[in-house]
Amino acid sequence: MGRSAVSALSLEQARGCIGRGIAKARELGFLVAIAGGDEAGHLIACDRMDGALWVTPEIARAKANAAAGFRASTLDLEERFTKRMLFADNVATLGDYAFVFGRGGVPVVEDGRVVGAVGVSGAVPADNDHAIADAAAGHPVIPKSH
């Protein structure tokens, strides 16, 4: 099967992100779920570490959705939407997608373009979710968005 001209996060890349994220979570001593999705918010892969809360995969996926949808880390989005909570609440319930704007979602960037995102849940406080997601995504330089 040939690849299309538009690059998207592949299963192999998503699994690589999850592997890097699990390694970082273990290094920091946390049990998390890590979700990887494409640039349109479609789930590609998700792993929940043994002992992580059952709800963490859903939260991780919603953080990845937010990072992919806005082409920004959820650390940035959390800060951006703090003064616009009504907007954030409205977006969080938009359509069939779940969005979480809390720390732990980071876009995956390839050749300067967002091709997907990873989301992490389970490492409290959430600064740790962000650190794990950033490692999982390969510490990307995120192109400027809106």
BELVENCOR-V186942 format. One line per field, one symbol per residue. phi: phi as a letter, one per 40 degrees, with the letter a starting at -180 (. if undefined). psi: psi as a letter, one per 40 degrees, with the letter a starting at -180 (. if undefined). burial: + if it has 24 or more other C-alpha atoms within 12 Angstrom, else -. Layout:
phi->???
psi->???
burial->???
This chain:
phi->.ccccccbccdcccccccccccccccdcgbbbbbbbbcccgccbaabbcdgcdcccccccccccdccccbfacccccdcccdcbccccccccbcfccbbbccdhbbcbbbfgbcbiabbbahbcccdcdccccccccgfcccccbc
psi->hiiidhiihidddddddddddddddddefihiihihiaeeehhdihihiheiideddddddddddddddefiieddddddedefddddddddehaeihhheihehhihhhfehheaiiihieghieddddddddddeffihhiha.
burial->-------+++--++++++++++-++----++++++++++++++++++++--+---+++++++++++++++++++++++---------+--++----++++++++++++++--++++++++++++-+-+++++++++++++-+----
